[in-house]
């Protein structure tokens, strides 16, 4: 049963998933996730920040890790959107009144559900957005969510926290309205995404990416607990300028070739991050100091965020359940922020934040510089191979046969070896190749061994490289 009239479907699915998740994410950033609106509410009643803030981060982290084990389809993710957004809208009015015993449970449950929505969005991204368009869609998502966050932050500072909550409720109602029209039928992209075969496993590259995300976001946690409090007296300025460099970096990168972005600008981001903490250590907390520190720091965070969001977006086909890729990858972001924030609180308590915070941050920068080349090689290999498998699977039968003939002549393959090679290039497992050709799995392995020997290669990845060379 549909709750809303059919004219809502005039918004394309591509834009619908972007707007729904962007509105929700803006609310999450302004309220649940170290948000300015929540800080303003707590300050209004002179309540302690740390317990509630770190509790919310922990609940969000658990939501990203655990919800993917219960989300198996877009239909289930849609139900989570409807239930979670409804939960937010119904219970947010409690914050119009003085603190009560329900505040903490709401923040924890709402943060847990938010983690589930972030991870579950991977289903819609994989199934409705072509792979070649994902980086731009993710860039648009990050920009939209930060625009919404800025709107809510400015409302809280220039009007009141209650006014900001009223705007939040309106935006969440719009997201709820639009989420009811999310399509849940399995698409061709979803079916193709379930074919991974026996190419390079995404496990180790994903682990390396998670380690890098955790490492670099330690500096995000230091920013929240060390840098931001140092400029708290500039409340009017920080309420609107905080995310401007972040969005500026995203807009700049949106129009760059993806290869150039991955290859060059990560190093620029590392340098910007290092310079931002040096500037923080050497300048006074003035307006000029804030512009310098925040521009460098948030600009670098914009580059890093787009990097790992887009890489995770490209990895979605490598797992039958894309929410696990998104959930585990982005949970690393929260883990790094939690670790950095905890260290920042420790430095603040000892009165050493201005000295020790930047020293730790610069250590993170140097380790990141050493880790980046290795990470880049690992990601390039697995994503390059899988992109070819996906592209080959979408060729027409005639085009596939033409490519197969080139490969057959190049390696002097027998007819059966040529058939096995073609199925390898389609991403088929040994078991599925055997079923398709009515031969045993051991026989498939025998033919694969012969193919590799004739080409003097050791893996399917090298066969893919040969196939790409044969295209010319």
N, C-alpha and C positions, 0 to 999 in steps of 0.2 A: 504493500500500500504506500503510495507517494503522499508525503505531507504537503507538498507545495505544487503549484500549477506548472504545466509543462513549458511555459515560456522561459523558465530558468535554464532550459537546455540550450538557449541561444548562445550561451557562453561555451566556447569550445572546451573539450576535456583538457587540452594542453594548458589553457589559461586557468581553468577551474582548479586543477591541482596546485598550480602556482599560487593563486590567490588564497585558497583555503589554508594552505600550509604557511604562507607568508603572514597572513593575519594572526594565525595561532602563534607562530614563532615570535612575532613582534610583541604579543602579550606576554609570552614566556620570558623574553629578554628583559622586558620592563618590570616584571613583577616577580616571577618565580625564580629566575636565574640571576641572582645578585642584582635585582632590578632597582632602578632609581625610585619607582613608585613604592615598592616595599620598604626601601630604606627611609623614604619620607614618612610613611605611616609609622614605622618603628620609632623614628626620631620625634614624631609628634607626641607620642606617649612615653618617650624616654625609656624605651625598652632596649635590651641587649641585642646586638645584631648577630654575633658569632654563632650561637647555638642554632638559631633558626636558619641562617644562611647556609651553614655547612650541612645541616640536616636536609635542606632542600636539594643541595648538590648531590648528597648521598642517595636520596630517594630517586632523583633523576637518573643517576648512574645505574641504580638497580633496575629501573624501568627499561633502560636501553639494553641491559644485559639479559633480563628475564623475559620480557614480553615477546621477543622473537621466537621463543619456544612455544608460544601459544598462538602465534599469528601464522597461518598457513595459506592465506589467500587475501585478495583485495576485498572480498566480501567481509571478512573478519576485521580487516583494518578499517573499512567504512563504518562498521558497527562501533569500533573503538572511537573513531572520530565523533560520531553522533552522541555516544554516551559521555565522552570526556568533555566535549564542548558544552553539552547540556548541563553537566555537573558544574562546570566553571560558571556558567551564566546564573544558575539557580543559587549558588552559594556565595558568589562574590559580594552580594549586598551585606553580608555579615561584617565586612570591613568598613561599612559606613558608620559603625558604632564602636564604642571603646573595646579594647581587647577582652576576649573571653576564652574559655577553655577549648573552643572549636578552631581557633586560629591555627595552632600547630598541626592538628590532624589534617586540616584542609590543605595546608602548604605541603605536607609530606605526601598525601594521596595525590594531589594535583601535580606535583613534581614527578611522581612515579608514572602517572598516566601520560605526562608530557614526554617522558623518555620513550614510552611505548609508541606514541604518535610519530616521534622523530624516526625511530627505527622502521616502523611500519610504512612510512612514506616511500621507502625503497621499492615496494611493490608497484606503486603508481608511477614512480619515475622510470623503472625498468620497462613496464608494460605499455606506457603511453607516450614516452618521449624517445625518439630515435637517438641512437648512441652518439651520432655526430653532433646533435643539438644539446646534449646534456650539460656541457660546461656552461653554455650561455644560459640555460634554464636555471642552473644552480646559482650562477652569478646574479640573475634576476631575483631569485628567491632570497639570497643574502641581502641584496639591496633593499627589496621590499620589506623584509622583516626589520631591518634597521631603520627604515623610514617610519614604520609603524611604531617602533620603539622610541624614536625621537619625538614623534607626536605625543605619545603618552608621557614621556619624561618632561617635555616642555609644559604639558598640561598640569603635571604634578607640581612643578616649580613655580610657574607663573600664575596658576589659578589655585589649585589645591589637590591633594591626593584623592579626595573623593571625586572631584571632577574628572581626574584621569581614570578612575575606576568606572565611572559612567561611560566614558568614551570606550574603555576596554569592553564593557558589556555590549555596546552597540556593534563593535567590530567582531566580537565572538558570535553574536547573533547572526551577523552576515556570513561568517564562516560556517556556522551551523546550517543556515539556509542553503548555501552552495554545496556543502558536503553531502547533503541528501541526494544530489544529482550525480555523484561520482559513479562511474560505470564500474561494474564488478565482473563482467563477462571476461573470460580468459581470451587474450588476444594472440595473434600470430607471434608477436614479439615475446610474449610470455612463454609460448611453446618452444620457440627457438632458443630462448634463454636457458632452458633446462638441459640443453645439450652441451656438455663440456668435453666429454671423451677422455682421452688419455694424454692430452697435452700437458703443459706445465701446470702444476698444482698452484692455486692461489694462496695456499696456506702460509708458506714461508714469506712471500712478499707481503701478505697482509699482516703477518706478525711483525715484520720489519717496519711497515708503515705505522702500526700501532705504537711501536716503541718510539718512533720519531715523533708522532703526534703527542704522546705522553711527555716526552722530553721537552719539546718546544713550548708546550702550553704550561709548563712550570712557570714560565715567564708571564703568562696571562694571569696566573694566580698571584704572582708577585705584584703585578700591575694593580689588581683589585685591592690588595691588602696593604701595599706600600706606596705606590705612586698615586693612586686616586685620592686617598685620604690627605696626602700632602697638598692637594689643590682644592680641598673641600670648601675653602673660603671663597672660591671663585664659582660658586654654585650656579649663577646665572649663565656664565660662559660655558661651563662644563655640561650643562643640561642639553645644549644644542650642538656644541662643536665636537663632543666626544666621538661620535661615529662618523663625522664628515670625512676625515682622512681615510677611514676604512672603506666607505662607499666610493670615494674618489679613486682609490686603488682598484677596486672592483670594476668600475666603469672603464678605467684605462685598460685593464687586462681583458675586458670583454671583447674588445675589437682587435686583439692580437692573435696571431696564429698559435694554436695550442702548443705546438712543438717548441716555439720560441719561449713561451711562458714557462714550460717545465724545465727547459734547458738553462735559461739565463736568469730569470727573475727570482728564483728561489734564493740564489746567492745575494741578489740585491736586497731581498727581504731580511736575510740573516744580518747583513751589514747594517741595515736600517735599525733592526732591533738592538744590535750592539751599541750603535751610536745613540739611540734613545736613552738607554740606561746610563751611558757616559754623561749625556746631557743632564739627566736627572741628578746625577751625583755632583755635577759641577755648577749647576745653575740654582738660582733662588726660585721659590715657588711664586713667581710673578706671572702676569698675563703673558709676557713674552716667553718666559720659560715654559709655560703650559702649551702654548702654540708649538714650540719647538719639540718638546718631549712627546706630546700627544700625536702630532703629525707623523713623526718617525715611527712611533710605536704602533699606532692603530693602522697606519699604512702597511706596515709589515704584517700585522695580523690579518689584514684583508687578503694579502697575497697567500699567506699560509693556509687560511681557511678555504680559499677557492682551490688551492692545490689538493688538499686531502678530501674535500667534498667531491671534486671532479674525479679524482682517482677512485674513490669508493664508488662513484656513479658508474665508472667504466668497468668496475669489477662485479657489478650486480649479476651479469650473466654467468659468472663463474660459480654461482651457488644457486641451488634450486629455490632456496628461501632467501630472497635479497634482503629481508629485514635483519638477518644475522650479520651480513656484511656491513650494513649501515649502522646497526646497533652496536656491534663490537668496536667498529672503527671510531664512531663518535663518542662512545663511552670512554675511550682513551683520552679524548679532549677533556672530559670532566675529571678524569683521574689526575691528569697533569695540573689542572686548575686547583683541584683539592690539595695536592701536594705542595704546589707553589703558595697557595693561600695559607696553608698551615705553617709553612716556614716564614711567610710574611708576618703572620700573627705572632710567631715566636720572636722574630727580630724586633717587632714593634714593642712587645712586652719588655724586652731588654734595652730598649732605647737605641738600637743599632740598625734600624731599618734603612736609614740614609746611606750607611756605609756597607753593610753586609748584603742588602738586597741586590744592589747593582753588581757586586762581586759574584754572587751566585748566578745572576742573569748572564754575565759575561762568560762564566764557565759553561753555561748551557749553550751559548752562542758558539764557542770554540768546538765543543763536542759535536754540535749540529753540523758545522762546516766539514768535519772529518767524516761524518756519517752520510752526508748527502750523496756523494758520488756512488757509493755502494748501493744505497736505496734506489737511486735512479736506474742503475743497471738492472736490479731485480725487477722493478716495476715495468721497465721498458720491455724486458723479455717476455713476461707473462702476458702483458696487455697486447703487445705486437702479435704474438702467436694467436691469441684468442680472436683478435680483430680479423685476422686472415681467415680463420676457421668460419667465423660468422659470415664474412663476405663470400667465401666459396660456397657455403650452404645456400646462399640466396641467388646464385647464378642459375640461368636456365640450363636445362639438360644439355642443349647443344653447346653452350659455352663451357660447361664442365667437361664434356667429351673432348672439346678442342684442347683444353688445358691438359687433360689426361693423355691425349695423343702426343703432345709435346714432351711430357714427362716420360712416356713409354719409349720414345725414340732416344731421348737423352740418356736413359739408363739401360737401354736394350733389355727392357722388361718383357717377361712372358705375358700372355694374356691374363692369366690368373694373378700374377704379381701386379699387373696394371690395375686390375679390379680392386685388389686389396689396397693399393696405394691411393686410389680414388676415394675409397671409403675412409681411410685414415685422414685424408684432407677434409672430409666432411665432418670430422670430429667424432667418428664412431668408436666405440670401445671394441676391444678384441672379441668380446662375447657377442656383441651385436653384429660385427662383421661376419663371424662364424654363422650366426643364424641367417643372415641375409644371403650368404653364399652356400649354405647347407654344408658347411665343413666344421670340424672341431676347432675349439679355441687353440689347441696345441698346433694344429695345422696352420692357423692364422699366424701364430708366433713364428713358425718356420718360414712362411712367406715374408713376413716383416723382416726377419733376420737376413734373408736373401736380398730384399730391397735395399736395406741399409748397407749391406756389403757391396752391392753394385755401385752405389753412390758414394761409398766410403764415408758414411755418416753414422751417428750413434743414436739419433732420437728423431721423434716426429718434428720437433722444433727445427732441426736442420733440414728435414724434408720440406717443411714450409718455406724456409729460406730459398731452397732450390726452386720451388714452384714459383716464388715471387721473381726469381732471376729469369725463369723460363718465360715469364709474361712478355718480357721485351722481345 
